[in-house]
Amino acid sequence: MAVCLASLSATAQTATTFKINGTCPSGVAKVYVINVEQRGETLDSVSVNGGKFAITGKAGKDAVLGLTTDKHSYAVFINDGQPLTADMQKMSLKGSALNEKLNGYDRTIDSLSREISKYGEQYNKAVAEGKSEQELKSLKDELISKYINPLQDQIVTVSKNAVKDNLDNMIPAVFIGNIVYDTPFAELKQLFDPKHAYTHNPLAKQAQGYMKSIEAKEALVGKPFMDITLNDTEGKAHKLSEYLGKGNYVLIDFWASWCGPCRAEMPNVKANYDKYHTKGFNIVGISLDRNAEAWKKGIADLKADWIHLSDLKFWQSAAARLYSIRSIPASFLVGPKGNIIAYDLRDNALGEKLKSIYGF
């Protein structure tokens, strides 16, 4: 499940030596060791001679690093102090049992990701060929439903196995970000038990932040909504209490025009709005946009014909902070008396909940 996330920072680690010998395909002039925890920051590099290389350096103990020839695709490894042998043609690593296991997961997910990229290329080709908007929409829907979503599900499955089978080592730090959006909250709490060393790795921090935001949302269920004043698209101030707690069910929907996952979810939100609005169901969209024109255009493009409010402060949105929003799309369903009864109802979950309420 895709989301738009606020960024979090990483922390430092104690230095440990890495030592790698390997081979490269012809034409490769240099090999780099990057710090995956620090957005691919280059730690060291070495020239390739006769298709071979050897590099020794230092990085954090148990830091998640990458070995790359182009600074884009890389073979991930954990800096456990054990020597590694690399085949950069296959992106395979041999060394400690820990890193060989990690490389196995990495190569499987990389293969699935390449398959997804092929379908993206197929769509881009159709765009370049000048296919009509309807043809492109039909192709996109087919590619996503028949090919991309099943491949993404496989990535989640592999990632879940990588996490659950390695609770006693650092491997889960690499993959836990792939599963947080598809894992029940109770299970996430167990996976983020501080006794697991990987939970303290910088790579796990963003996923951990998301988990904490879910924890905060859980705490709101059953409680009255929190009121706040925001402007509509014309700049007029409104309180949430103008729309909530008035005897109807209302969805508070956090989104932004720049958020791809939000836009992908919007047709589902609109379909449910159109189905149940005559029964009293309403939506208050709260945008994390920062540009008023982009916000208005997004509303028009998505035909989101319900109430829209924003302070246009991006991730510094007062409403987002009040409701502990760290990723979007996010939502709260508020009952007739103003109490929050559910959160983050996406995909079929929204329709199923509304069906249980309205009976159809």
C-alpha positions as CSV (number, residue, x, y, z in Angstrom):
1,M,0.0,0.0,0.0
2,A,1.5,3.3,-1.1
3,V,1.5,6.4,1.0
4,C,3.1,9.8,1.1
5,L,5.4,10.2,4.1
6,A,7.0,12.9,6.1
7,S,10.8,12.4,6.4
8,L,12.6,11.4,9.5
9,S,16.3,11.7,10.4
10,A,18.9,8.9,11.1
11,T,21.4,8.5,13.9
12,A,25.1,7.7,14.1
13,Q,26.8,4.3,14.8
14,T,30.2,3.0,16.0
15,A,32.8,2.4,13.2
16,T,33.5,-1.2,12.0
17,T,35.8,-2.3,9.1
18,F,34.3,-3.7,5.9
19,K,36.4,-5.6,3.4
20,I,35.1,-6.5,-0.1
21,N,36.7,-8.3,-3.1
22,G,34.8,-8.7,-6.3
23,T,34.4,-8.8,-10.0
24,C,32.6,-6.4,-12.4
25,P,31.2,-6.6,-15.9
26,S,33.2,-5.1,-18.7
27,G,33.1,-1.3,-19.0
28,V,32.7,-0.7,-15.2
29,A,35.4,1.7,-14.1
30,K,34.6,2.2,-10.4
31,V,32.8,0.6,-7.5
32,Y,31.2,2.5,-4.6
33,V,30.2,1.7,-1.1
34,I,27.2,3.8,-0.1
35,N,25.4,4.3,3.2
36,V,21.8,3.2,2.6
37,E,20.8,4.7,6.0
38,Q,22.0,8.1,4.9
39,R,20.2,8.4,1.5
40,G,23.0,6.7,-0.5
41,E,25.8,8.9,0.8
42,T,29.1,7.7,-0.7
43,L,31.4,6.2,2.0
44,D,34.3,5.0,-0.2
45,S,35.1,4.1,-3.8
46,V,37.8,2.2,-5.7
47,S,38.9,1.8,-9.4
48,V,38.2,-1.5,-11.2
49,N,41.3,-3.1,-12.8
50,G,40.9,-6.1,-15.2
51,G,37.3,-6.6,-14.1
52,K,38.3,-6.9,-10.4
53,F,38.3,-4.7,-7.3
54,A,39.2,-4.7,-3.7
55,I,38.0,-2.2,-1.1
56,T,38.5,-1.7,2.6
57,G,36.9,1.0,4.7
58,K,35.0,1.8,7.9
59,A,31.3,2.4,8.6
60,G,28.9,2.0,11.5
61,K,28.7,-1.4,13.2
62,D,25.7,-3.2,11.7
63,A,25.0,-0.3,9.4
64,V,23.1,-1.1,6.2
65,L,25.4,-0.4,3.3
66,G,25.2,-0.8,-0.4
67,L,27.7,-1.9,-3.1
68,T,27.1,-0.2,-6.4
69,T,28.7,0.6,-9.8
70,D,26.3,3.4,-10.7
71,K,25.0,4.8,-7.4
72,H,21.5,3.8,-8.3
73,S,21.1,0.0,-8.1
74,Y,23.1,-1.6,-5.3
75,A,23.6,-4.9,-3.5
76,V,22.7,-4.3,0.2
77,F,24.7,-5.7,3.0
78,I,25.0,-5.3,6.8
79,N,28.4,-4.2,8.0
80,D,29.0,-7.1,10.5
81,G,32.8,-7.0,10.1
82,Q,33.0,-10.2,8.0
83,P,34.7,-10.1,4.5
84,L,32.5,-10.2,1.4
85,T,33.0,-11.4,-2.1
86,A,30.9,-9.7,-4.7
87,D,29.8,-10.5,-8.3
88,M,28.5,-7.1,-9.6
89,Q,27.2,-8.7,-12.8
90,K,24.7,-10.7,-10.7
91,M,24.7,-8.3,-7.8
92,S,25.4,-11.3,-5.5
93,L,27.3,-11.3,-2.3
94,K,29.1,-14.1,-0.5
95,G,30.3,-13.8,3.1
96,S,28.6,-14.3,6.4
97,A,25.5,-16.3,6.7
98,L,23.6,-13.2,7.6
99,N,24.7,-11.3,4.5
100,E,24.1,-14.2,2.2
101,K,20.5,-14.5,3.6
102,L,20.0,-10.8,3.1
103,N,21.3,-10.9,-0.4
104,G,18.8,-13.7,-1.2
105,Y,15.9,-11.5,-0.1
106,D,17.4,-8.5,-1.9
107,R,17.8,-10.3,-5.2
108,T,14.2,-11.7,-5.1
109,I,12.7,-8.3,-4.5
110,D,15.0,-6.7,-7.1
111,S,13.7,-9.2,-9.7
112,L,10.1,-8.4,-8.8
113,S,10.8,-4.7,-9.0
114,R,12.3,-5.1,-12.4
115,E,9.2,-6.8,-13.6
116,I,7.1,-3.9,-12.3
117,S,9.4,-1.5,-14.1
118,K,8.7,-3.3,-17.4
119,Y,5.0,-2.5,-17.1
120,G,5.8,1.1,-16.3
121,E,7.9,1.2,-19.5
122,Q,5.0,-0.4,-21.4
123,Y,2.7,2.4,-20.2
124,N,5.3,5.1,-21.1
125,K,5.6,3.7,-24.5
126,A,1.9,4.0,-25.0
127,V,2.0,7.6,-23.9
128,A,4.9,8.3,-26.4
129,E,2.8,6.7,-29.2
130,G,0.0,9.2,-28.6
131,K,-2.6,6.8,-27.3
132,S,-5.9,8.5,-26.3
133,E,-6.7,9.3,-22.7
134,Q,-9.3,6.6,-22.6
135,E,-6.8,4.0,-24.0
136,L,-4.2,5.0,-21.5
137,K,-6.6,4.8,-18.6
138,S,-7.7,1.3,-19.7
139,L,-4.1,0.2,-20.2
140,K,-3.1,1.6,-16.8
141,D,-6.0,-0.1,-15.0
142,E,-5.2,-3.4,-16.7
143,L,-1.5,-3.2,-15.9
144,I,-2.1,-2.3,-12.3
145,S,-4.8,-4.9,-11.5
146,K,-3.4,-7.8,-13.5
147,Y,0.4,-7.4,-13.1
148,I,1.7,-4.6,-10.9
149,N,-0.5,-5.2,-7.8
150,P,0.2,-9.0,-7.7
151,L,3.9,-8.3,-8.0
152,Q,3.7,-5.7,-5.2
153,D,1.9,-8.3,-3.1
154,Q,4.8,-10.7,-3.7
155,I,7.2,-8.0,-2.6
156,V,5.2,-7.6,0.6
157,T,5.2,-11.4,1.2
158,V,8.9,-11.7,0.7
159,S,9.5,-8.7,3.0
160,K,7.2,-10.1,5.7
161,N,9.2,-13.4,5.6
162,A,12.4,-11.4,5.8
163,V,11.2,-9.6,8.9
164,K,9.5,-12.4,10.8
165,D,12.3,-15.0,10.2
166,N,15.0,-12.6,11.4
167,L,13.9,-11.0,14.6
168,D,17.2,-11.7,16.2
169,N,19.3,-9.8,13.7
170,M,19.4,-6.6,11.6
171,I,17.8,-7.9,8.4
172,P,14.3,-6.6,9.3
173,A,15.6,-3.0,9.3
174,V,16.0,-3.3,5.5
175,F,12.5,-4.6,4.8
176,I,10.1,-3.5,7.5
177,G,9.3,-0.3,5.6
178,N,7.8,-2.5,2.9
179,I,5.2,-4.1,5.2
180,V,4.0,-1.5,7.7
181,Y,1.0,-0.4,5.6
182,D,-0.1,-4.0,5.2
183,T,0.4,-5.3,8.8
184,P,-2.2,-5.1,11.6
185,F,-1.4,-2.6,14.4
186,A,-1.2,-5.3,17.1
187,E,1.4,-7.2,15.0
188,L,3.3,-4.0,14.3
189,K,3.6,-3.3,18.0
190,Q,5.2,-6.7,18.5
191,L,7.6,-6.2,15.6
192,F,8.7,-2.8,17.1
193,D,9.3,-4.2,20.5
194,P,12.6,-2.4,21.6
195,K,14.1,-5.7,22.5
196,H,14.6,-6.3,18.8
197,A,18.0,-4.6,17.8
198,Y,16.8,-3.7,14.3
199,T,14.2,-1.3,15.8
200,H,17.1,1.0,16.8
201,N,18.6,1.0,13.2
202,P,18.1,4.3,11.4
203,L,16.4,2.5,8.5
204,A,13.6,1.4,10.8
205,K,12.9,4.9,12.1
206,Q,10.5,6.0,9.4
207,A,8.4,2.9,9.6
208,Q,8.5,3.2,13.4
209,G,7.2,6.8,13.1
210,Y,4.4,5.5,10.9
211,M,3.6,2.8,13.6
212,K,3.5,5.5,16.3
213,S,1.1,7.6,14.2
214,I,-1.2,4.5,14.0
215,E,-0.9,4.2,17.8
216,A,-2.0,7.8,18.2
217,K,-4.9,7.2,15.8
218,E,-5.9,4.1,17.8
219,A,-6.1,6.2,20.9
220,L,-8.6,8.6,19.2
221,V,-11.2,5.9,18.4
222,G,-14.2,6.4,20.6
223,K,-13.3,10.0,21.5
224,P,-14.9,13.2,20.2
225,F,-13.3,14.7,17.1
226,M,-10.9,17.6,17.8
227,D,-12.1,20.9,16.4
228,I,-9.9,23.3,14.4
229,T,-10.4,26.3,12.1
230,L,-9.1,26.2,8.5
231,N,-9.8,28.1,5.3
232,D,-11.9,26.9,2.4
233,T,-10.7,27.3,-1.2
234,E,-12.0,30.9,-1.2
235,G,-10.1,31.8,1.9
236,K,-13.1,31.8,4.2
237,A,-12.5,30.3,7.7
238,H,-14.5,27.3,8.9
239,K,-14.5,25.1,12.0
240,L,-14.7,21.4,11.7
241,S,-17.6,21.6,14.1
242,E,-19.7,23.2,11.4
243,Y,-19.9,19.8,9.7
244,L,-19.3,17.2,12.3
245,G,-21.5,16.0,15.2
246,K,-24.6,17.1,13.4
247,G,-26.3,13.6,13.2
248,N,-24.6,12.3,10.1
249,Y,-21.5,10.2,9.4
250,V,-18.6,12.3,8.1
251,L,-15.2,11.3,6.7
252,I,-12.3,13.6,7.5
253,D,-10.0,12.9,4.6
254,F,-6.3,14.0,4.7
255,W,-4.8,14.3,1.3
256,A,-2.8,16.5,-1.1
257,S,-2.9,17.2,-4.8
258,W,0.8,16.3,-5.0
259,C,0.3,12.9,-3.3
260,G,0.1,10.1,-5.9
261,P,-1.4,7.5,-3.5
262,C,-4.0,10.1,-2.5
263,R,-5.0,10.7,-6.1
264,A,-5.1,6.9,-6.7
265,E,-7.5,6.4,-3.8
266,M,-9.7,9.4,-4.6
267,P,-12.0,7.5,-7.2
268,N,-12.8,5.1,-4.4
269,V,-13.6,7.9,-2.0
270,K,-15.8,9.6,-4.6
271,A,-17.7,6.4,-5.5
272,N,-18.6,6.0,-1.8
273,Y,-19.5,9.7,-1.5
274,D,-21.8,9.5,-4.6
275,K,-23.4,6.3,-3.3
276,Y,-24.1,7.4,0.3
277,H,-24.3,11.2,0.2
278,T,-28.1,11.3,-0.3
279,K,-28.3,9.3,3.0
280,G,-26.4,12.0,4.8
281,F,-22.8,10.8,4.4
282,N,-20.4,13.7,4.0
283,I,-16.7,14.3,3.5
284,V,-14.4,17.1,4.8
285,G,-11.2,17.0,2.8
286,I,-8.2,18.5,4.6
287,S,-5.3,19.2,2.2
288,L,-1.6,19.2,3.0
289,D,-1.0,21.3,-0.1
290,R,1.1,24.5,0.0
291,N,0.0,26.0,-3.3
292,A,-3.6,27.2,-3.5
293,E,-3.9,26.8,-7.3
294,A,-2.6,23.3,-7.3
295,W,-5.0,22.4,-4.5
296,K,-8.0,23.8,-6.4
297,K,-6.9,22.1,-9.6
298,G,-6.6,18.8,-7.8
299,I,-10.1,19.1,-6.5
300,A,-11.4,19.9,-9.9
301,D,-9.5,17.2,-11.7
302,L,-10.6,14.5,-9.3
303,K,-14.2,15.8,-9.2
304,A,-14.1,15.8,-5.5
305,D,-17.3,17.8,-5.0
306,W,-17.4,17.9,-1.2
307,I,-16.1,20.3,1.5
308,H,-12.4,21.2,1.3
309,L,-10.3,23.0,3.9
310,S,-6.5,23.7,4.3
311,D,-4.0,26.1,5.9
312,L,-1.6,25.4,3.0
313,K,1.2,24.5,5.3
314,F,2.3,21.2,3.8
315,W,3.6,18.8,6.6
316,Q,3.4,21.7,9.1
317,S,-0.4,21.7,8.7
318,A,-2.0,22.4,12.1
319,A,-4.7,19.8,11.4
320,A,-2.2,17.1,10.5
321,R,-0.3,17.8,13.7
322,L,-3.5,17.8,15.8
323,Y,-4.5,14.4,14.4
324,S,-1.0,12.9,14.4
325,I,-0.8,12.5,10.6
326,R,2.6,11.4,9.4
327,S,1.5,9.9,6.1
328,I,-1.3,10.4,3.6
329,P,-3.8,9.5,2.5
330,A,-5.3,9.2,6.0
331,S,-8.8,9.5,7.3
332,F,-11.1,9.4,10.3
333,L,-14.8,8.4,10.2
334,V,-16.8,10.4,12.6
335,G,-20.2,9.2,13.9
336,P,-23.5,11.2,14.2
337,K,-22.7,12.4,17.7
338,G,-19.1,13.5,16.8
339,N,-17.1,10.5,18.1
340,I,-14.4,9.0,15.9
341,I,-15.4,5.4,15.1
342,A,-12.7,4.3,12.6
343,Y,-9.6,5.5,10.9
344,D,-7.7,5.0,7.6
345,L,-10.5,3.3,5.7
346,R,-9.0,2.7,2.3
347,D,-9.8,0.6,-0.7
348,N,-12.7,-1.9,0.1
349,A,-12.6,-1.1,3.8
350,L,-14.4,2.3,3.3
351,G,-17.2,0.7,1.3
352,E,-17.6,-2.2,3.6
353,K,-17.9,0.1,6.7
354,L,-20.4,2.3,5.0
355,K,-22.4,-0.7,3.8
356,S,-22.6,-1.9,7.4
357,I,-23.9,1.5,8.4
358,Y,-26.4,2.2,5.6
359,G,-27.4,-1.4,4.8
360,F,-26.6,-1.4,1.1
